């Protein structure tokens, strides 16, 4: 593989604290040097990053790649391409495939398929319980040996507190974080959107913020009881954010992630009965959106994750209450985050990079998210200014369920480099 | 299928202005039969065709629309979900596209899912008239209720209207709230707390809430009772056995209201559950006037949708 020099970009590497114009030299798929005026070895390729930001490869710790089982919606290959186009060099697929990734065979299948077909790194997340049914623990140890890096029953909560306790104890012994989709299903009561003025107005069943909050509260207490590393997936409501901050203040190993859409959209922004605005957790009140943004600013939220959830048009083109939950996220994550957090001055670019790199890497214990010499050369080159419009019809995803089709962004990915190879370029 | 935002159908009261509502109510009066007479057969909509597409069972609304269309000289075809390809697994969009390809002038639709007609109207050029969508809106019901109130000589402005029952799941309540609020009525929504979301006070001006039926009825000029919709309850939101005791309308309640109070119910009524037989059959009850006005109001709506708001002024001369 020829070596590659990324020239004259603003290199932001939160892990080392580096932030300044520099070159990055990549050889044999690893970072060889970061510095100014690096001389490229003969025959090496050069990438001019003038005016651009050069960051460690972005990690999306929460995606749905739908393979095995739902290949009509997405495959590991197409999902990975969408990831690359969104500036991500690593993605972590949730286990709600068919069959569920609850044993080493499925984990190995995902790892092997990704090795052959995915242009980005794929680190699978295994199920907490068999079939993600919330009853019997899955084969957590074997999944770890096969390559799973965390456990979650995402898409569903672990409703039984005793099962959650045992899962936390077991995961701790394997050094894996437990990620929960926090939702008390009884309180959700089959709802389709956030419970509030909008749900009452539209005559749709509501999911109260408390549905998430009661489970976050329970899990934090269980994390303290068990000593497990605990992570709240797609945090969406204000009291959840407060409780994670509380847990952190107590010194518990509790972390959380927020999706770009929960940082950007409230229930009132939803086009009435448009299922491209239907996801779990639902778009909440403006007050909740502000609280999640505030959580990112003050550190209660550790990572931005997309919850990329492809569904084919035939499933999203139905009566609102029949449509499945979830929207695409990989290709628009950076653009939305710049728009919502960086351009209004809520956070700076180094913090943004942290949320996409060291944030998730620390939670998952991944040897990524940095440009330190000797690590695999996963690099995200992006612009904070480039004007572009999201053309859903050109998405690399197999599905089209996004509320951001046609949206004009200021800033987005420019090139994605995985192990020294440019896998996508705008 | 291009996206369009149609204003040509009738999806809800919420998107109508006071003037638009008033025009429909005024026009409906033209269509009311004189005492002791039948509805006149007109030919205003001759050559037009409407499809009644009912995905949820309904006798009165479907029949009422059908009669309204025929009284205006239009052809009306009724399809119920049981008889359609819905039961063969066809999607809602495909069903509607198929029907639209047969070029009806309007589709009258009832569906158990809130927003189903709104969702379809984005993809369909044929105007859709909402005959009730889930727990969202039932615009022609609110229009016929208003026509009935006006016929009894009441003024909507400052009128105290008590709407009592399962508000959370009621499309009739929502449409009535939007309509009455446009005309400055004072609307009191009343029911068990679990069926009375607090956010209701914000959906329109002039709305207050109470869990106390006496308070709701005191000095009311109109009492609208809602059917207890056990089929829309996903869990036990109240103890069913004591519902009538606290939220059933009985004769003694009427003493609290204005002497000329009008008692209304969108039907079908559950005697002994939300309304006593004595009240339902009393002279304060306007339930049968509501049914009669249903036809007149739907004639006005059909004319507006099929001929356009402007043309009918000419047609009425």
Interface residues (C-beta under 8 A of the other chain):
Chain A: X189 X190 X195 X196 X197 X199 X200 X201 X202 X203 X204 X205 X206 X272 X273 X274 X314 X317 X318 X319 X320 X321 X322
Chain B: X14 X91 X92 X93 X111 X113 X114 X115 X116 X118 X119 X133 X134 X135 X136 X137 X168 X171 X174 X197 X199 X200 X202 X203 X234 X235
